[in-house]
Amino acid sequence: MKVLLIPDSFKGSMTAVQVARIMENCVRDIFPSSSCLSMPFSDGGEGALWVLKNHVKGSEKIAAATDALKRPIDAPYFCFEGQKSAWIELSQTAGLLGIAHEERNPMQTSTWGTGKMILHALDQGCRKIYLGIGGSATHDFGTGIISALNGLFFDAKNNKLRQGGGFISDLSRIDLSEVDPRVFQTEWIVACDVNNSLLGSSGAAQTYARQKGASSEMIEQLEKSGAQFAKVVMKQFGIDIKPVKGGGAAGGVAAGLYGLLNAKIEKGFDLLAELTSLHNRIAEADLVITGEGSFDSQSLFGKLPYNVAQLTSKSKTPTLIMAGQSSVGRVHSWPHVEVNKIQPNEMPLEEALKRGEQNLTTKLMAVLANLKTNN
């Protein structure tokens, strides 16, 4: 039996790589003669580099860049073999993981370091940039990236604005005249796994800024910054970025690059599925096992296990979704998909997060043993 293992991370408990290793051990215990293909996966944000390095021809490059507070770091990205293209993960430079909790402040954090990494990729000859934008600590609408590429942002008194989303409320003019000309000869694709627009109750500030360290007052200010940024982009470039689907992702980076660099916004999972030939790997599998920390009604709007189940629905390949918690018993009317919650009913969440490995092993072993018995 050929088994494809394609989990996401169980946030707060296990990485996708750890989950895949546990899954493989369980499969080999119950089905010792099976062959397993382990593909810990990503929806285009954090974890995409691992997927590409292990399943796509190319090489990792290291760029001198900065973190979200503009402190010097070295950061990796991926260059595709035989192509003038690169995958850059915004979280490597502007991510929450590199910022201590008490340092988080989306009024001041910047995507400048991501721009420095982009320049490194341009120097390598890349003219197609995939930008995965999950996990950001920033809310600067991509102005840090543009600044690193020599773009300039001014207030009404013609003063150059400081870095960070909090200052964009004073934006009056954008000057792209000094931007590296290679930037406008490059195809930009933003890998985005959310649909939030830039402004409003489901926009960037209201939805995501608090987890980046914003107070209620900061959220209000960042909303004003977003509105002002959209106003100036419309006035100067004739592009309305307010209704752009996914434009609110990563503190408005998606909307900013859409408006200023003509970037396309595409689903990260779909991009990675195409780049890794995932459809072919699913077609060869007899069983697919996926999973994430929490599988609920929101997961049905495009989280990784749901996306995997959509692909397997074409071939009706049996698919197991293993979830830390789950409020969804079935996925539509797909008989080939089975959802299993690994957290015991009597176990508090805090304890379940600590015992994720044990809970996943116990539940998956039981599910696989039942599958063996019934087949």
C-alpha positions in Angstrom: 0.0 0.0 0.0 1.3 3.5 -0.9 0.6 6.1 1.8 1.0 9.8 1.3 1.5 11.8 4.5 0.8 15.5 4.1 0.1 17.2 7.4 0.2 20.9 8.5 1.6 21.8 11.8 -0.4 21.4 15.0 0.2 25.0 16.3 1.4 25.1 19.8 2.1 21.4 19.9 4.0 19.9 17.0 5.6 21.1 13.7 4.5 19.6 10.4 7.7 17.6 10.2 7.1 16.1 13.7 3.6 15.2 12.8 4.6 13.5 9.6 7.3 11.4 11.4 4.7 10.2 14.0 2.3 9.4 11.2 4.9 7.4 9.4 5.8 5.4 12.5 2.2 4.5 13.0 1.7 3.4 9.4 4.7 1.2 9.5 3.6 -0.4 12.7 0.2 -1.3 11.4 1.1 -1.8 7.7 4.8 -2.9 7.8 4.9 -3.6 4.0 3.6 -0.2 3.0 5.6 2.5 1.3 5.3 6.0 2.8 5.9 9.3 1.1 6.3 12.0 3.8 5.4 15.6 2.6 4.9 17.9 5.6 3.2 20.7 3.8 2.3 24.4 3.9 -0.4 26.7 2.6 2.3 29.0 1.3 3.3 30.8 4.5 5.6 29.4 7.1 7.0 26.0 6.2 7.0 26.5 2.4 10.8 26.6 2.2 11.0 23.2 3.8 8.5 21.8 1.3 10.4 23.2 -1.7 13.8 22.2 -0.5 12.7 18.6 -0.1 10.4 18.2 -3.1 11.4 20.6 -5.8 14.7 20.9 -7.8 16.6 24.0 -6.7 18.8 25.4 -4.0 18.6 27.4 -0.8 20.3 30.8 -0.9 21.2 32.9 2.1 20.8 36.7 2.1 22.0 39.4 4.4 18.8 41.0 5.6 17.1 42.4 8.7 14.3 41.3 11.0 11.1 43.2 11.6 12.9 45.6 13.9 15.7 46.1 11.3 18.3 44.2 13.2 20.8 42.4 10.9 20.2 38.7 10.2 21.0 36.1 7.6 17.8 34.7 6.0 17.2 31.8 3.6 15.1 31.7 0.4 14.7 29.2 -2.5 15.9 29.4 -6.1 14.3 27.1 -8.6 16.7 25.1 -10.7 16.8 26.1 -14.4 14.4 29.0 -13.9 14.9 32.7 -13.1 12.5 32.4 -10.2 12.7 32.4 -6.4 10.4 31.7 -3.4 10.8 34.2 -0.6 9.1 33.6 2.8 8.3 36.9 4.4 8.3 35.4 7.9 12.0 34.7 7.6 12.7 38.4 7.9 9.5 40.1 9.1 8.0 37.3 11.1 6.6 37.0 14.6 9.0 34.2 15.5 12.0 36.5 15.4 10.5 39.1 17.7 10.2 38.7 21.5 6.6 39.2 22.8 7.4 42.4 24.5 9.0 43.8 21.3 5.9 43.4 19.1 4.6 46.7 17.8 3.1 46.8 14.3 3.2 50.6 14.4 7.0 50.3 14.0 7.9 46.9 12.6 8.9 46.8 9.0 9.1 44.5 6.0 12.4 46.2 5.0 14.4 43.0 5.5 12.1 41.2 3.0 13.0 43.8 0.5 16.7 43.2 1.1 16.2 39.5 0.4 14.3 40.4 -2.8 17.2 42.5 -3.9 19.5 39.5 -3.3 17.3 37.3 -5.5 17.3 40.0 -8.3 21.1 39.9 -8.1 20.9 36.1 -8.7 19.1 36.9 -12.0 15.6 36.1 -10.7 12.7 37.8 -12.6 9.8 35.9 -11.0 9.3 36.2 -7.3 6.9 34.2 -5.3 6.3 35.8 -1.9 4.8 33.7 0.9 3.4 36.1 3.4 2.1 34.2 6.4 3.3 34.8 10.0 4.2 38.5 9.7 4.9 40.8 12.7 4.3 43.8 10.5 1.5 46.1 9.3 3.3 48.4 6.9 1.4 47.6 3.7 4.6 46.5 2.0 6.1 50.0 2.3 9.2 48.5 3.9 9.8 46.2 1.0 9.3 49.1 -1.5 11.6 51.3 0.6 14.4 48.7 0.4 13.9 48.7 -3.4 14.5 52.5 -3.3 10.9 53.6 -3.2 10.2 56.7 -1.2 7.2 57.8 1.0 6.5 61.4 1.9 4.2 63.4 4.1 2.4 66.6 3.1 5.5 68.7 4.1 7.7 66.5 1.8 9.4 64.8 4.7 10.4 61.2 4.2 8.2 58.9 6.4 9.8 56.7 9.0 9.4 52.9 8.7 6.3 51.2 10.2 2.6 51.2 9.6 1.9 53.8 12.3 3.5 56.6 10.2 1.5 55.8 7.0 -1.5 57.8 8.2 0.6 60.9 7.3 1.3 59.6 3.7 0.8 62.2 1.0 3.0 61.0 -1.9 4.7 57.9 -3.2 7.9 58.2 -5.4 8.9 55.1 -7.3 11.2 57.0 -9.7 14.4 55.6 -8.1 13.2 52.0 -7.7 15.6 49.5 -9.1 14.4 49.0 -12.7 14.7 45.2 -12.4 11.7 45.4 -10.1 9.4 46.5 -12.9 10.8 43.7 -15.2 9.8 41.1 -12.6 6.7 39.0 -12.2 5.3 39.2 -8.7 3.1 36.4 -7.2 1.9 36.8 -3.6 1.0 33.4 -2.0 -1.9 34.2 0.3 -4.1 31.8 2.3 -6.7 34.3 3.6 -9.5 36.4 1.9 -9.5 39.4 4.2 -9.5 42.8 2.4 -7.4 45.7 3.6 -10.0 47.7 5.6 -13.1 47.2 7.8 -14.2 44.7 10.4 -12.6 41.8 8.6 -9.7 43.8 7.4 -6.0 43.7 8.2 -6.0 45.8 11.4 -9.2 44.5 13.0 -8.4 40.9 12.3 -4.7 40.5 12.7 -3.0 43.5 14.4 -3.7 42.5 18.0 -1.7 39.3 17.7 1.2 41.4 16.5 1.2 43.5 19.6 -1.3 46.2 18.8 -3.5 47.9 21.4 -7.1 49.1 20.6 -5.7 52.6 20.0 -3.0 51.2 17.7 -5.6 49.2 15.7 -7.6 52.4 15.2 -4.4 54.2 14.0 -3.4 51.3 11.7 -6.9 51.4 10.2 -6.4 55.1 9.4 -3.0 54.3 7.9 -4.6 51.7 5.6 -7.3 54.1 4.5 -4.7 56.8 3.8 -2.4 54.4 1.9 -5.3 53.2 -0.2 -6.3 56.8 -0.9 -2.8 57.8 -2.1 -2.4 54.7 -4.3 -5.8 55.4 -5.9 -4.9 59.1 -6.5 -1.5 58.5 -7.9 -1.8 55.1 -9.7 -5.6 54.8 -10.3 -5.7 51.4 -8.6 -8.3 50.7 -5.9 -6.7 48.3 -3.4 -9.5 48.4 -0.9 -11.7 45.6 -2.3 -8.8 43.3 -3.2 -9.5 39.8 -2.0 -6.6 38.8 0.3 -5.3 42.4 0.3 -5.3 42.5 4.1 -2.9 39.6 4.4 0.4 40.2 6.3 -0.6 43.7 7.4 -1.6 44.8 3.9 1.5 43.6 2.1 -0.7 41.9 -0.5 -2.6 45.0 -1.2 0.5 47.1 -1.3 2.3 45.0 -3.8 -0.9 44.6 -5.9 -1.2 48.4 -6.1 2.5 49.3 -6.6 4.1 46.3 -8.3 1.1 44.8 -10.2 1.5 41.6 -8.1 -1.0 38.7 -8.6 -2.5 37.3 -5.4 -2.9 33.5 -5.5 -3.7 30.7 -3.0 -0.5 29.5 -1.5 -1.6 25.9 -1.3 -2.5 25.8 -5.0 0.9 27.3 -5.9 2.8 24.7 -3.8 0.7 21.9 -5.0 1.5 22.8 -8.6 5.2 23.3 -7.9 5.6 20.0 -6.1 3.3 18.0 -8.6 1.1 17.1 -5.6 -1.7 16.0 -7.9 0.5 13.2 -9.3 1.6 12.1 -5.9 -2.0 11.8 -4.8 -3.0 9.9 -7.9 -0.3 7.3 -7.0 -1.5 6.9 -3.3 -3.8 4.3 -1.9 -4.3 6.3 1.3 -3.7 9.9 2.2 -3.2 11.1 5.8 -3.3 14.9 6.6 -4.1 17.0 9.6 -3.8 20.2 11.6 -4.2 21.5 15.2 -7.9 22.5 14.9 -10.3 21.4 12.2 -13.5 23.4 12.4 -16.0 25.2 10.1 -13.3 27.8 9.2 -11.1 25.0 7.9 -13.7 24.4 5.2 -12.8 27.8 3.7 -9.4 26.6 2.6 -7.2 25.3 5.4 -4.6 22.7 4.3 -6.5 19.4 5.2 -9.6 20.7 3.4 -7.5 21.6 0.3 -5.9 18.1 0.4 -9.4 16.5 0.7 -10.5 18.5 -2.3 -7.7 17.0 -4.4 -8.3 13.5 -3.2 -12.1 13.8 -4.0 -11.3 13.7 -7.7 -9.8 10.2 -7.3 -11.9 9.2 -4.2 -8.6 8.3 -2.5 -9.3 7.4 1.1 -8.3 10.4 3.2 -7.8 10.6 7.0 -7.8 14.0 8.6 -6.2 13.9 12.1 -7.0 17.0 14.2 -6.0 18.1 17.6 -9.5 19.4 18.1 -12.5 19.2 15.7 -16.0 20.5 15.6 -16.6 19.0 12.2 -17.5 15.4 11.9 -17.8 15.2 8.2 -16.5 17.1 5.2 -19.5 17.9 3.0 -20.8 14.5 1.7 -17.4 13.1 0.8 -17.5 9.4 1.9 -13.7 9.1 1.2 -12.8 11.6 4.0 -12.8 10.7 7.7 -12.1 13.3 10.4 -10.6 12.1 13.7 -10.0 14.2 16.8 -6.9 13.2 18.8 -7.7 15.1 22.0 -9.4 12.8 24.5 -12.7 14.2 25.6 -11.8 14.4 29.2 -8.3 16.0 28.7 -8.0 19.8 29.1 -6.6 21.7 26.0 -3.4 22.8 27.9 -2.5 19.2 28.7 -3.5 18.0 25.2 -1.0 20.5 23.6 1.8 19.1 25.8 0.8 15.5 25.0 0.2 16.0 21.3 2.7 13.3 20.2 1.1 10.7 22.5 -2.4 11.6 21.6 -1.7 11.5 17.8 0.0 8.1 18.1 -2.8 6.6 20.2 -5.6 7.8 18.0 -3.9 7.1 14.6 -2.8 3.6 15.6 -6.5 2.8 16.5 -7.8 4.3 13.3 -5.3 2.4 11.2 -5.9 -0.9 13.0 -9.6 -0.5 12.4 -8.9 0.3 8.7 -6.8 -2.9 8.5 -9.5 -5.0 10.1 -12.2 -3.7 7.8 -10.2 -4.2 4.7 
